[in-house]
Amino acid sequence: MIEIEDICDPEWAEWYRLTPEQRWTETQKLWDTYLALGGSLDPEPDTQSPFFDEQEWRELFAHGRTSVRVVRRSGV
């Protein structure tokens, strides 16, 4: 019989052994970490879309949204 470790890395084998509920819980933890590190759930613009309007997109993000970054200059 073929073992999971024969096909993939031990880390992936551990993931495959989880139940769907356990995978969901682990995924939620990853999202929490992603957001805590400054990630955003705002969708990325589709610049290839025929409906993409660069001017409108810039206006949406000009008021402190995810595309605006604060640069701190300090001696630390």
Phi and psi restraints in degrees (value plus and minus 20) as a CYANA .aco file:
   2 ILE   PHI    -103.8   -63.8
   2 ILE   PSI     112.2   152.2
   3 GLU   PHI    -111.4   -71.4
   3 GLU   PSI     133.9   173.9
   4 ILE   PHI     -79.8   -39.8
   4 ILE   PSI     -59.2   -19.2
   5 GLU   PHI     -82.6   -42.6
   5 GLU   PSI     -41.8    -1.8
   6 ASP   PHI     -92.5   -52.5
   6 ASP   PSI     -42.5    -2.5
   7 ILE   PHI    -121.6   -81.6
   7 ILE   PSI     -54.8   -14.8
   8 CYS   PHI    -160.8  -120.8
   8 CYS   PSI     155.7   195.7
   9 ASP   PHI     -85.7   -45.7
   9 ASP   PSI     134.8   174.8
  10 PRO   PHI     -77.9   -37.9
  10 PRO   PSI     -54.8   -14.8
  11 GLU   PHI     -82.5   -42.5
  11 GLU   PSI     -63.9   -23.9
  12 TRP   PHI     -88.5   -48.5
  12 TRP   PSI     -56.2   -16.2
  13 ALA   PHI     -81.2   -41.2
  13 ALA   PSI     -60.5   -20.5
  14 GLU   PHI     -81.8   -41.8
  14 GLU   PSI     -61.5   -21.5
  15 TRP   PHI     -83.7   -43.7
  15 TRP   PSI     -64.1   -24.1
  16 TYR   PHI     -84.6   -44.6
  16 TYR   PSI     -47.7    -7.7
  17 ARG   PHI     -97.9   -57.9
  17 ARG   PSI     -34.6     5.4
  18 LEU   PHI     -91.1   -51.1
  18 LEU   PSI     131.9   171.9
  19 THR   PHI     -96.9   -56.9
  19 THR   PSI     142.8   182.8
  20 PRO   PHI     -76.0   -36.0
  20 PRO   PSI     -57.3   -17.3
  21 GLU   PHI     -85.7   -45.7
  21 GLU   PSI     -60.3   -20.3
  22 GLN   PHI     -87.5   -47.5
  22 GLN   PSI     -58.7   -18.7
  23 ARG   PHI     -83.2   -43.2
  23 ARG   PSI     -61.3   -21.3
  24 TRP   PHI     -80.8   -40.8
  24 TRP   PSI     -65.0   -25.0
  25 THR   PHI     -81.4   -41.4
  25 THR   PSI     -64.2   -24.2
  26 GLU   PHI     -85.2   -45.2
  26 GLU   PSI     -58.0   -18.0
  27 THR   PHI     -84.7   -44.7
  27 THR   PSI     -60.3   -20.3
  28 GLN   PHI     -80.6   -40.6
  28 GLN   PSI     -58.9   -18.9
  29 LYS   PHI     -83.0   -43.0
  29 LYS   PSI     -59.1   -19.1
  30 LEU   PHI     -84.1   -44.1
  30 LEU   PSI     -61.7   -21.7
  31 TRP   PHI     -83.3   -43.3
  31 TRP   PSI     -61.4   -21.4
  32 ASP   PHI     -79.9   -39.9
  32 ASP   PSI     -62.7   -22.7
  33 THR   PHI     -85.0   -45.0
  33 THR   PSI     -63.8   -23.8
  34 TYR   PHI     -78.4   -38.4
  34 TYR   PSI     -66.4   -26.4
  35 LEU   PHI     -88.6   -48.6
  35 LEU   PSI     -57.0   -17.0
  36 ALA   PHI     -85.6   -45.6
  36 ALA   PSI     -49.2    -9.2
  37 LEU   PHI    -104.5   -64.5
  37 LEU   PSI     -16.1    23.9
  38 GLY   PHI      82.4   122.4
  38 GLY   PSI     -13.0    27.0
  39 GLY   PHI     -86.7   -46.7
  39 GLY   PSI     144.5   184.5
  40 SER   PHI    -152.5  -112.5
  40 SER   PSI     128.7   168.7
  41 LEU   PHI    -115.3   -75.3
  41 LEU   PSI     -18.2    21.8
  42 ASP   PHI     -85.9   -45.9
  42 ASP   PSI     115.7   155.7
  43 PRO   PHI     -89.5   -49.5
  43 PRO   PSI     127.0   167.0
  44 GLU   PHI     -95.9   -55.9
  44 GLU   PSI     122.8   162.8
  45 PRO   PHI     -90.1   -50.1
  45 PRO   PSI     125.5   165.5
  46 ASP   PHI    -115.9   -75.9
  46 ASP   PSI      71.5   111.5
  47 THR   PHI     -88.5   -48.5
  47 THR   PSI     -33.9     6.1
  48 GLN   PHI    -107.6   -67.6
  48 GLN   PSI     -29.4    10.6
  49 SER   PHI     -91.8   -51.8
  49 SER   PSI     121.4   161.4
  50 PRO   PHI     -88.4   -48.4
  50 PRO   PSI     -33.6     6.4
  51 PHE   PHI    -116.2   -76.2
  51 PHE   PSI     -20.0    20.0
  52 PHE   PHI     -91.8   -51.8
  52 PHE   PSI     105.6   145.6
  53 ASP   PHI    -138.9   -98.9
  53 ASP   PSI      87.2   127.2
  54 GLU   PHI     -80.5   -40.5
  54 GLU   PSI     -58.8   -18.8
  55 GLN   PHI     -83.6   -43.6
  55 GLN   PSI     -63.8   -23.8
  56 GLU   PHI     -85.6   -45.6
  56 GLU   PSI     -60.2   -20.2
  57 TRP   PHI     -83.2   -43.2
  57 TRP   PSI     -63.2   -23.2
  58 ARG   PHI     -83.3   -43.3
  58 ARG   PSI     -57.9   -17.9
  59 GLU   PHI     -85.0   -45.0
  59 GLU   PSI     -59.1   -19.1
  60 LEU   PHI     -83.3   -43.3
  60 LEU   PSI     -56.6   -16.6
  61 PHE   PHI    -117.1   -77.1
  61 PHE   PSI     -14.2    25.8
  62 ALA   PHI    -102.6   -62.6
  62 ALA   PSI     -26.8    13.2
  63 HIS   PHI    -133.3   -93.3
  63 HIS   PSI      35.1    75.1
  64 GLY   PHI      59.1    99.1
  64 GLY   PSI      -3.4    36.6
  65 ARG   PHI    -100.7   -60.7
  65 ARG   PSI    -185.6  -145.6
  66 THR   PHI     -84.3   -44.3
  66 THR   PSI     -43.8    -3.8
  67 SER   PHI    -101.9   -61.9
  67 SER   PSI     -31.9     8.1
  68 VAL   PHI    -116.1   -76.1
  68 VAL   PSI     106.4   146.4
  69 ARG   PHI    -140.0  -100.0
  69 ARG   PSI     120.9   160.9
  70 VAL   PHI    -109.8   -69.8
  70 VAL   PSI     107.0   147.0
  71 VAL   PHI    -122.0   -82.0
  71 VAL   PSI     101.6   141.6
  72 ARG   PHI    -123.4   -83.4
  72 ARG   PSI     111.6   151.6
  73 ARG   PHI    -135.7   -95.7
  73 ARG   PSI      96.7   136.7
  74 SER   PHI    -169.0  -129.0
  74 SER   PSI     144.7   184.7
  75 GLY   PHI    -104.6   -64.6
  75 GLY   PSI      -9.4    30.6
